[in-house]
Amino acid sequence: MVVAVSRTILMGILTSMHVWLSQPEVEQLYRELLDHFGLAGALNECQALENSWKDPYNKRQIEAWLKRKRRKKEEAITGLI
């Protein structure tokens, strides 16, 4: 149940940023996000992610990280064409 809620929070974050991903991409991004921001293994990952998103500084950091990830993905796709 907590896992589903955590993914729901991540989907809310992505939606607010107008980022649309497949389910496997969301799962991979979720693990990378938790690892990058030191939230993996937290007693309550869902609450940790939600609290980080509510904090203005952390929100900017998460947004910047997600934008970098999206830009790298777009560059990789462009490089293949």
C-alpha positions as CSV (number, residue, x, y, z in Angstrom):
1,M,0.0,0.0,0.0
2,V,2.8,2.5,0.9
3,V,4.6,1.7,-2.4
4,A,1.4,2.6,-4.4
5,V,1.1,5.8,-2.5
6,S,4.7,6.7,-3.1
7,R,4.2,6.2,-6.8
8,T,1.1,8.3,-6.7
9,I,3.1,11.1,-5.1
10,L,5.7,10.8,-7.8
11,M,3.1,10.7,-10.5
12,G,1.7,14.0,-9.0
13,I,5.1,15.5,-9.2
14,L,5.6,14.4,-12.8
15,T,2.2,15.6,-13.8
16,S,2.7,19.0,-12.3
17,M,5.9,19.3,-14.4
18,H,4.1,18.0,-17.5
19,V,6.3,14.9,-17.7
20,W,4.7,11.8,-19.1
21,L,6.4,8.4,-18.8
22,S,5.6,4.7,-19.2
23,Q,5.1,2.6,-16.1
24,P,8.6,1.0,-16.3
25,E,10.1,4.5,-16.7
26,V,8.3,5.8,-13.7
27,E,9.5,2.8,-11.6
28,Q,13.1,3.3,-12.7
29,L,12.8,7.1,-12.0
30,Y,11.3,6.5,-8.6
31,R,14.2,4.3,-7.5
32,E,16.7,6.7,-8.9
33,L,15.0,9.7,-7.2
34,L,15.0,7.9,-3.8
35,D,18.6,6.9,-4.2
36,H,19.8,10.3,-5.4
37,F,18.1,12.3,-2.6
38,G,18.9,9.7,0.1
39,L,15.3,8.7,0.7
40,A,15.8,5.0,-0.2
41,G,15.4,2.9,2.9
42,A,13.7,5.6,4.9
43,L,11.3,4.3,7.5
44,N,8.5,5.8,5.4
45,E,9.7,6.5,1.9
46,C,6.3,7.9,0.9
47,Q,6.2,10.4,3.7
48,A,9.9,11.3,3.1
49,L,9.2,12.0,-0.6
50,E,6.0,14.0,0.2
51,N,7.8,16.1,2.8
52,S,10.7,16.7,0.4
53,W,8.3,17.9,-2.3
54,K,6.6,20.2,0.2
55,D,9.8,21.9,1.2
56,P,10.6,24.8,-1.2
57,Y,14.3,24.1,-1.4
58,N,14.0,20.4,-1.9
59,K,11.2,20.9,-4.4
60,R,13.5,23.1,-6.5
61,Q,16.2,20.4,-6.2
62,I,13.9,17.6,-7.3
63,E,12.5,19.7,-10.2
64,A,16.1,20.5,-11.4
65,W,17.1,16.9,-11.1
66,L,14.0,15.7,-13.1
67,K,14.6,18.4,-15.7
68,R,18.3,17.2,-16.1
69,K,17.1,13.6,-16.4
70,R,14.5,14.6,-19.1
71,R,17.1,16.6,-21.0
72,K,19.6,13.8,-21.0
73,K,16.9,11.4,-22.2
74,E,15.9,13.8,-25.0
75,E,19.6,14.2,-26.0
76,A,20.0,10.5,-26.2
77,I,17.0,10.1,-28.4
78,T,18.1,12.9,-30.6
79,G,21.5,11.3,-30.9
80,L,20.0,8.1,-32.2
81,I,18.2,9.8,-35.1
